[in-house]
Amino acid sequence: MPLWRRKLPGTVRALTATRDAVYASTFGGGFLRLATGPSAGRTEWHAAGAPTVTDALVRAGGVVAGAGPDGVAAYAAADGAERWRATSDRSAPASPSVAAGDTLYAGVGDSLRAYALGGGVGVGPYRVDTQRWRLDLPVRGAAVADGALVVTSDDVADAPGVVVLE
């Protein structure tokens, strides 16, 4: 028996949750923050213009962020205000994102990219230096463990493998 149900303005593509909220990225419907507890399911904010995030939505450093076919974006977890956005070629596949410390890691196209969760330098969504670095490596998945970034790829020296970065 479900605790609660809620229709959303698009197909859910990625989720993350905290004790106080459920965050959803929908296809064509933006990001939503839904309440838990006594107000379970109530929309606390809706960022209708947010891009679709595929596979993994990350809640870290005061933002909700992720990667998808439109690039990488971060929105304020408290109120849904756009913090920053980095666009990419729409044909570039995106891998699930992970975060550690103040950095968001995502595979975009044929590269692993590291972004400042805070968005680099700037005012509002107008930022520079959002992307910290880029490594030419097509990414299938990523995880953070013991201070290292663990990345799976189909092309590590021309074969499937794992790369560990500190």
C-alpha positions, 0 to 999 in steps of 0.5 A: 500500500503506497504512503502517497501518490502524486501525478507530475507534469511529465515522465519522471527520469530521475529522483533523489530524496532527503528526509524533508523532500523528494526531488524529481526531474521530469521529461518536459516538465522540469524539476519539482520539490515535493514535501514529505511528512504531514504535507507529503506530495505537495509541490513546494516548488516547480522549476518548469524550465529546468532541463531533463536530467537522465538517470541520477539527480544529485542533492548536494551543496545546497543544490539539486543538479544533474546531466541530461541531453540538454547539458548540466544544470543546478537549481537551489534546493530550497527554492528552485531558483536556477543556479547555473547551467552548462549546455552541450550538444543535444546528441551528446549522451549524458551519464548519471551524475555524482557529487563529492565535496563541492564538485559535480561529476558527469559524463557528457558526450565523450568526456568526464567533466567536473563542475563547481556545485556553486556554479563558479563565479558570477551572479545568478545563473550568469556564471563563468568557470562552472566547468573545472576540468574535462577528461576525454573518456566516455563515461557509463557510470560513476561513484565516489568512494574513499575520496576517489572518483570511480568511473566505468567506461567502454573505452579504457585503452580500447576496452571496457574498464574502470578508471579511478581518480583522486 
